Amino acid sequence: MRTVIIGGGFAGISAKCKYPDSILIDKNEYFLMTPKLVDTIANGESSLFYRKPDVNAEVLNINFQEKKIITNKGNISYDKLIIALGYSQDLSKIKGAKDHVMKLETFEDAMKIRNEIEKANTLIVIGGGDLGVEVIGSTVELLSKIKRKGKERVVLINRGPRILPHMPEKISLEAERILTELGVELILNVSVEEIRGKTVITNKGDFSGDHIFYAGGIKGPDFLSKLKISLKNEKIEVNEDLSSVDYKDVYGAGACASIFYPSTAEVSMQSGVHAITNAVEGRDDKFEPKPLADVVDIDNNFMGVFMGFPIIGSYAKILKSLALINVYYKINKVNSFSNKFNIL
Ligand SMILES: Cc1cc2nc3c(=O)[nH]c(=O)nc-3n(C[C@H](O)[C@H](O)[C@H](O)COP(=O)(O)OP(=O)(O)OC[C@H]3O[C@@H](n4cnc5c(N)ncnc54)[C@H](O)[C@@H]3O)c2cc1C
């Protein structure tokens, strides 16, 4: 039986490590360590890590009837298929965002944002979730490194009354304290209605900025709309066991699957293991995500939540490092399996 995983990100490498005889396809030979993209913005550090897929090819389409994956290098058949193609940033919730805001999906995007920040005078981040808070943290970190901090206006606009609303209130207050200390203007309880050119239009007035970043959440990659498969909220619609609602031998894992869970790397990894276990062992176990930790880094101040409890400082930093070490370990493991298949 041939099990194929398409997408070698967090979900895909976890699935591959669980069943090394599966075939991993990815269009890139590197792994994008998204939690490090903010370090790319702040320091220009690389967030790319060498990770060799079994097949380095771009998936162009899937023929589900014939169980065939169409790639730019040829076709590959499968018996069981795990789709783990990741996410794209959702800019659809605010009118004008698609036209006027830069995305942060790749290493190149992070470098472009870094260049923009270096030149900008008024910087606005919309959204006080994990991503918005980390991006504003890396913005002030970069500005202080290039010794321009103090000359700019850095603004965080958040719709709700507190940032990091999914974390304990203690963490929101700590994050707000640190950002204020770093000179960030916090604009809370304000809804952005539209972005027009360099102007952010809100229900409480307009803000002008020469660099605007919108952290509006993530959705499935645009590529999914090409496939003959049901989508829900622009993600592959899956049953509770992560199988597709349309094809019993096809599974969705990670950020591109419709099961509602926090779209974190940790839960994506769990879903990759779960999907491939059900696929290979012919099980239909329900996926129950077990999020352990969520840590944000604001200009080297670490804070977050661990098993429901707030954590601040070195414990939070250690947890974040351990999570990254776990991913590096899996990447190395995948590299040690590679070159076994010659199927194209
Ligand atoms: C800026 C940023 C920071 C983040 N920080 C954190 C954080 O600190 N902690 C955290 O838990 N989560 C974080 N996340 C969320 C985390 O990145 C996602 O939850 C995670 O990437 C989802 O994993 P995945 O395996 O579904 O997708 P991905 O990791 O995106 O993997 C998808 C893979 O599919 C491949 N692929 C895509 N299209 C094709 C194709 N057509 N053909 C072949 N291959 C293809 C890609 O090359 C990629 O390797 C962050 C996200 C962003 C955008």
The ligand as an SDF file (V2000), in Angstrom:
LIG
                    3D

 53 58  0  0  0  0  0  0  0  0999 V2000
    4.3300   34.4990   10.5760 C   0  0  0  0  0  0  0  0  0  0  0  0
    3.8000   33.2790   11.2600 C   0  0  0  0  0  0  0  0  0  0  0  0
    4.2710   32.9580   12.5230 C   0  0  0  0  0  0  0  0  0  0  0  0
    3.7880   31.8300   13.1770 C   0  0  0  0  0  0  0  0  0  0  0  0
    4.2790   31.5480   14.4120 N   0  0  0  0  0  0  0  0  0  0  0  0
    3.8330   30.4670   15.0590 C   0  0  0  0  0  0  0  0  0  0  0  0
    4.3350   30.1500   16.3650 C   0  0  0  0  0  0  0  0  0  0  0  0
    5.1680   30.8660   16.9260 O   0  0  0  0  0  0  0  0  0  0  0  0
    3.8680   29.0290   16.9650 N   0  0  0  0  0  0  0  0  0  0  0  0
    2.9330   28.2280   16.3650 C   0  0  0  0  0  0  0  0  0  0  0  0
    2.5390   27.2200   16.9550 O   0  0  0  0  0  0  0  0  0  0  0  0
    2.4250   28.5050   15.1510 N   0  0  0  0  0  0  0  0  0  0  0  0
    2.8490   29.6010   14.4780 C   0  0  0  0  0  0  0  0  0  0  0  0
    2.3390   29.8980   13.2480 N   0  0  0  0  0  0  0  0  0  0  0  0
    1.3230   28.9970   12.6630 C   0  0  0  0  0  0  0  0  0  0  0  0
    2.0210   27.7910   12.0190 C   0  0  0  0  0  0  0  0  0  0  0  0
    2.9570   28.2510   11.0790 O   0  0  0  0  0  0  0  0  0  0  0  0
    1.0020   26.9040   11.3090 C   0  0  0  0  0  0  0  0  0  0  0  0
    0.0980   26.4190   12.2710 O   0  0  0  0  0  0  0  0  0  0  0  0
    1.7230   25.7220   10.6420 C   0  0  0  0  0  0  0  0  0  0  0  0
    2.6400   26.1750    9.6760 O   0  0  0  0  0  0  0  0  0  0  0  0
    0.7430   24.8050    9.9570 C   0  0  0  0  0  0  0  0  0  0  0  0
    1.4720   23.6600    9.5620 O   0  0  0  0  0  0  0  0  0  0  0  0
    1.0950   22.8820    8.2320 P   0  0  0  0  0  0  0  0  0  0  0  0
    1.9040   21.6410    8.2100 O   0  0  0  0  0  0  0  0  0  0  0  0
   -0.3660   22.7770    8.1060 O   0  0  0  0  0  0  0  0  0  0  0  0
    1.5490   23.8580    7.0400 O   0  0  0  0  0  0  0  0  0  0  0  0
    2.9800   24.3770    6.6060 P   0  0  0  0  0  0  0  0  0  0  0  0
    3.9350   24.2940    7.7170 O   0  0  0  0  0  0  0  0  0  0  0  0
    2.7480   25.6890    5.9630 O   0  0  0  0  0  0  0  0  0  0  0  0
    3.4370   23.3380    5.4710 O   0  0  0  0  0  0  0  0  0  0  0  0
    2.8550   23.3110    4.1970 C   0  0  0  0  0  0  0  0  0  0  0  0
    3.8680   22.6910    3.2420 C   0  0  0  0  0  0  0  0  0  0  0  0
    3.2190   22.4640    1.9930 O   0  0  0  0  0  0  0  0  0  0  0  0
    4.1270   22.7640    0.9460 C   0  0  0  0  0  0  0  0  0  0  0  0
    3.3280   23.0800   -0.2340 N   0  0  0  0  0  0  0  0  0  0  0  0
    2.4030   24.0500   -0.3580 C   0  0  0  0  0  0  0  0  0  0  0  0
    1.8380   24.0160   -1.5830 N   0  0  0  0  0  0  0  0  0  0  0  0
    2.4320   22.9880   -2.2510 C   0  0  0  0  0  0  0  0  0  0  0  0
    2.2610   22.4350   -3.5540 C   0  0  0  0  0  0  0  0  0  0  0  0
    1.3640   22.9170   -4.4220 N   0  0  0  0  0  0  0  0  0  0  0  0
    3.0370   21.3870   -3.8980 N   0  0  0  0  0  0  0  0  0  0  0  0
    3.9440   20.8570   -3.0270 C   0  0  0  0  0  0  0  0  0  0  0  0
    4.1290   21.3370   -1.7850 N   0  0  0  0  0  0  0  0  0  0  0  0
    3.3850   22.3880   -1.3960 C   0  0  0  0  0  0  0  0  0  0  0  0
    4.9160   23.9600    1.4780 C   0  0  0  0  0  0  0  0  0  0  0  0
    6.1590   24.0820    0.8030 O   0  0  0  0  0  0  0  0  0  0  0  0
    5.0700   23.5900    2.9540 C   0  0  0  0  0  0  0  0  0  0  0  0
    6.2730   22.8880    3.1790 O   0  0  0  0  0  0  0  0  0  0  0  0
    2.7960   31.0170   12.5640 C   0  0  0  0  0  0  0  0  0  0  0  0
    2.3240   31.3450   11.2890 C   0  0  0  0  0  0  0  0  0  0  0  0
    2.8160   32.4670   10.6390 C   0  0  0  0  0  0  0  0  0  0  0  0
    2.2850   32.8090    9.2780 C   0  0  0  0  0  0  0  0  0  0  0  0
  1  2  1  0
  2  3  1  0
  2 52  2  0
  3  4  2  0
  4  5  1  0
  4 50  1  0
  5  6  2  0
  6  7  1  0
  6 13  1  0
  7  8  2  0
  7  9  1  0
  9 10  1  0
 10 11  2  0
 10 12  1  0
 12 13  2  0
 13 14  1  0
 14 15  1  0
 14 50  1  0
 15 16  1  0
 16 17  1  0
 16 18  1  0
 18 19  1  0
 18 20  1  0
 20 21  1  0
 20 22  1  0
 22 23  1  0
 23 24  1  0
 24 25  2  0
 24 26  1  0
 24 27  1  0
 27 28  1  0
 28 29  2  0
 28 30  1  0
 28 31  1  0
 31 32  1  0
 32 33  1  0
 33 34  1  0
 33 48  1  0
 34 35  1  0
 35 36  1  0
 35 46  1  0
 36 37  1  0
 36 45  1  0
 37 38  2  0
 38 39  1  0
 39 40  1  0
 39 45  2  0
 40 41  1  0
 40 42  2  0
 42 43  1  0
 43 44  2  0
 44 45  1  0
 46 47  1  0
 46 48  1  0
 48 49  1  0
 50 51  2  0
 51 52  1  0
 52 53  1  0
M  END
$$$$
